[in-house]
């Protein structure tokens, strides 16, 4: 058994956070796509809603997977990896792997969301 502060434990926590975040993100995007199909929403809402989904997904993953010290660092890593993995998944689904400057904006957003989520995760525990 690994101690809570061993490097292996940190990596396992990050991996769990990323898996939870990606699953949350996929589920939320599917729900949002149904909402778009049946509601008369403008296309201008898609990008902000997707960013909110990513932020909540990263918070969800960090909140339930990250413990102990260095929450900010583990959260930062989880946020970056979540953005990269979700980009790969959605690029594969859409068949478009072209990279634009927006991926770097998303990586920055994911890093900040993960950083803050990691801090929250180690300081606020679920009841």
N, C-alpha and C positions, 0 to 999 in steps of 0.2 A: 504494500500500500504506500502510495506517495504522500508525503506531507503536503499540507495546503500551500506551502511556499516553495516547493521544489519546482525546477524548470518544467518537468513533465506535467505537473499539476497545472501550471500556468497554461501550457499548450493545450491540455485537455479542456480547460475552462474556455479558452478562446475558441476551440473547435466546436464545443457545445453551443456557445453563444452564436457562432456563425450559422450552424445548422438550424437552430431555432429561429434566427432572424430571417434566413432565406425561406424557410417553410412559411413563416408568418407573412413575409412579403409576397410569396406566390399565392397564398390563399387570399390575401387582401386585394391583390391585382385582379384575380379572377372575380371576386365579388364586385370590384369597381367596374370591371368590363361589363358585367351584367347590368349594373346601374346605368352605365353609358348607353347600353343597347336599348333600355326601356325608358330612359329619361331624356328629355330634350336639353342636354347640357352642351355648352359651347366647347370647342376644342381647346380653348384657352385655359380650361380648368385641369386638363390632363397633367401637365408638367407639375404644377403646385401640389396636386393631390398625390402624384407619384413620389414627390419629395417627402411629403408628410408620411406616406406609407413606409418609405425607407427609414425615416427617423424613428417612427414607432416600432418598426421591425427590429432595428438595432437596439433600441431601449428594451424591448421585450427579451431579446436574446441575452443581452448583458444582465438584465435584472434577474433572470432565472438561472444564469450559468456562472456568473463571475462572483468570486468571494475573495476574502483575504486582502492582502496588500497589493499595491500597484494597480488598483482598479482603473486608473486613468490610462495606463499603458496597455493593459489587456483590452480595455474598451476601444482604444484607438486602433489596435490591431484588428479587433473584431469588426469595427466599422469599416475599415479599409478592405478587409477580406470579404465582407458582406457585399459591398458595392461592386467589387471585382467579380465575385461569383454570380451575383444577380445580373450584371451586365453580360457575362458569358451565357447564362441561361436564356435571357431574353433575346440576345443576339442570335443564338442558335435557333430559337423558336421563330424569330422573324427572318432568319436567313441573311442578316446584314451585320457583318463584323467590321464595318468601317468605323474608324476612330475619329472623333472630332474633339475640339477643345472642351466640349461639354463633359466628356468622361473625366477630365481633370477637375472640372468644377464639382462633379459628383463625388470624386475621390476626396476632395477637400471637405465637402459637406459630410461625407461619411466619416471622415477622420474627426471632425468636430462633434458630430452626433455620437460617435463611439467614445470619444474622450469624456464628454459630459455624462453619457449613459454609464460608463465604467465608474465614474465618481459616485453617481447616484446608487449604483448597484452595491457598492461596498459599504455605503453609509446608511442605506435605507433597506431594511430586510422585510420581505413579505411576512405577514402575520401567520 
